[in-house]
Amino acid sequence: MNPDLLRGNLDLILLTILEHSPLYGFAIIQAARDRTGGYFDFKEGSLYPALHRLEAEGLLAAQHGESGRNGKPRKYYAITDRGRETLNAKRQEFAAFTGAVHQLGGNGA
């Protein structure tokens, strides 16, 4: 996977993963890997700064939940109403972008 593509679409990817249920960091990594057949394989060093940024922007809300193996409570991230609005806007932008790229390819045009 091209890291530039990931960087440019990370918010869309994370908001999509969290659209239906709150998850903690490692579960987000697993969901991304499992749902894409391993295409998205986040590293903690890139995931957590993005989650903290989305939380600071009000797109995600964090809450401590059950304890992990180390005995510390896990921090669960859930999408907010503002996050859902942003997700919808980002989906529309992405669809317009990919549609334009396909048009460049000469799909019968």
Disulfide bonds with the S-S distance in Angstrom:
none
